[in-house]
Amino acid sequence: MERRNLKKVLIHSIVFSPDGVSTAYLYNDIALGLVENGFDVVVLTTTPHYNLIESELVKQPIAKKLFGLYCQSDFKGIQVYHIPLKKYKSTVKRLMSFVYWHILSLFIGFSIKKINFVLSPSPPLSIGFISLLIAKLKRAKSVYNVQEIYPDLLINQGSLKSPIIINLLKLFEKFIYNYSAAVTTIDEVFYATISSRFSDTSKLKIIPNFVDTELYKPLVQKLELPSIFGGDNGKIKILYAGNIGFFQDWEPVLFAAKELLKDNVEFWVIGEGVRKEYLETEVQNQNLSNVRIFPYQSRELIPIINNYADIHFIAINQQMEQEGFPSKVYTIMACAKPIVVVTGENTPLYNFLKDINCSELITNNRNVNFTEAIRKLAFDKELRLRLGNNGYEEIIKNYSKKVVVSKYANLLKSL
């Protein structure tokens, strides 16, 4: 079928390739998967501002248009529009950059011809509104993908306290849900949390996230890592790779590292974020020589690092554990590695993992139980292998890229 006769999907996302973060990787794969399922795809996003990987920028050069008013690039045959967005230190400058991105997104979205669908992931909540406006003008259908629940996350984080602003944002959230052609969310807990905010719950669908099982898979032997990591010192490696922010609970990690200083274990934390400086300071002040902190690594290297590690951990802040789901859990399981998870009961992550038997789930007495779970796995290789294999089998069966992207394709075809 000629490309001009295909249904066109505009993916409107705050991050996309060559930005090197999980949501960008997720939507890179969704874009490619939709093309494979018979859609024409175009992307409207920002310039890379979370984790710019120079090697990716070489493969996907970004060209300035109209004196830098916006930019364009090509992602494996998919046209990508980039609107400048920077993470300024000044709150006023950040806000102005954010507003500029929204306004220009609207105009560029209007200029793209023959759009049939607009697919946008949260956060931010406001992206759903801009996508609705674009879809309305282009007589297209808007699909909003709830990856994190706003404004709930901001409220529980303590960043939002004004009753007036909270009520306005809740009305804004309901407006986006109810005027979208469809809304997708990633699991049953999210579904139960937001379903009462719909006048027609038939619009709300569950489509989980997924993992690229061609990239993330078990490796027979450990491959050599870049020199920044040093040589293999024979210690059991306990890994977290991702955002170092407020969504994570770092207290159990610091507690465990202190308790296990004399054990043959080493904690690796790979990433960037607003809590990285805090973590580095605590590690230094407490003389935690068994904690090593590294910057973000390229996507191609992460599967090798995942396999290099013996145990992975995810610890979620109790105030925010209902509003987010760390997609890295899929990539860890796809590499057949065990996970120690700190989260409450009846949270998205707990409900996902509870019946798979691929992890040690810590729901109370976080510091002590997290430490004991690390110690237990560190010195039981057979248990590590068993849990890792259980997770891998679950991913292959239900969460491969092919299985999940087909659900997005079928949803669009049904609208």
LINWO-V114827 format. One record per backbone hydrogen bond with DSSP energy under -1.0 kcal/mol. NH is the residue of the N-H (numbers start at 1). CO is the residue of the C=O. Records with the same first field share a line. If there is no record, write none. Layout:
NH: CO / CO
This chain:
5: 2
6: 3
9: 40
10: 117
11: 42
12: 119
13: 44
19: 16
20: 51
25: 21
26: 22
27: 23
28: 24
29: 25
30: 26
31: 27
32: 28
33: 29
34: 30
35: 31
36: 32
37: 33
38: 35
39: 34
40: 7
42: 9
43: 79
44: 11
45: 81
47: 83
57: 53
58: 54
59: 55
60: 56
63: 72
65: 70
69: 66
70: 65
71: 82
72: 63
73: 80
75: 78
78: 75
80: 73
81: 43
82: 71
83: 45
88: 86
94: 90
95: 91
96: 92
97: 93
98: 94
99: 95
100: 96
101: 97
102: 98
103: 99
104: 100
105: 101
106: 102
107: 103
108: 104
109: 105
110: 106
111: 107
116: 8
117: 8
118: 141
119: 10
120: 143
122: 145
128: 125
130: 126
131: 127
132: 128
133: 129
134: 130
135: 131
136: 132
137: 133
138: 134
140: 135
141: 116
143: 118
144: 182
145: 120
146: 184
147: 145
149: 323
153: 149
155: 151
156: 152
157: 153
159: 154
160: 154
166: 162
167: 163
168: 164
169: 165
170: 166
171: 167
172: 168
173: 169
174: 170
175: 171
176: 172
177: 173
178: 174
179: 175
181: 142
182: 142
183: 203
184: 144
185: 205
191: 187
192: 188
193: 189
194: 190
195: 191
197: 194
198: 195
203: 200
204: 201
205: 183
207: 185
211: 399
213: 211
216: 212
229: 226
230: 227
236: 264
238: 266
239: 311
240: 268
242: 270
244: 272
249: 315
254: 250
255: 251
256: 252
257: 253
258: 254
259: 255
260: 256
261: 258
263: 260
265: 263
266: 236
267: 290
268: 238
269: 292
270: 240
271: 294
275: 244
276: 273
279: 275
280: 276
281: 277
282: 278
283: 279
284: 280
285: 281
286: 282
287: 284
288: 283
289: 287
291: 288
292: 267
294: 269
302: 298
305: 301
306: 302
307: 303
308: 304
309: 305
310: 237
311: 237
312: 338
313: 239
314: 340
316: 342
317: 247
320: 317
323: 320
329: 326
330: 327
332: 328
333: 329
334: 330
336: 333
337: 332
339: 358
340: 312
341: 360
342: 314
343: 362
351: 347
352: 348
353: 349
354: 350
356: 353
360: 339
362: 341
369: 365
370: 366
371: 367
372: 368
373: 369
374: 370
375: 371
376: 372
377: 373
378: 374
379: 375
380: 377
384: 380
385: 381
386: 382
387: 383
388: 384
389: 385
390: 386
391: 387
392: 388
393: 389
394: 390
395: 391
396: 392
397: 393
398: 394
399: 395
401: 211
404: 400
405: 401
406: 402
408: 404
409: 405
410: 406
411: 407
412: 408
413: 409
414: 410
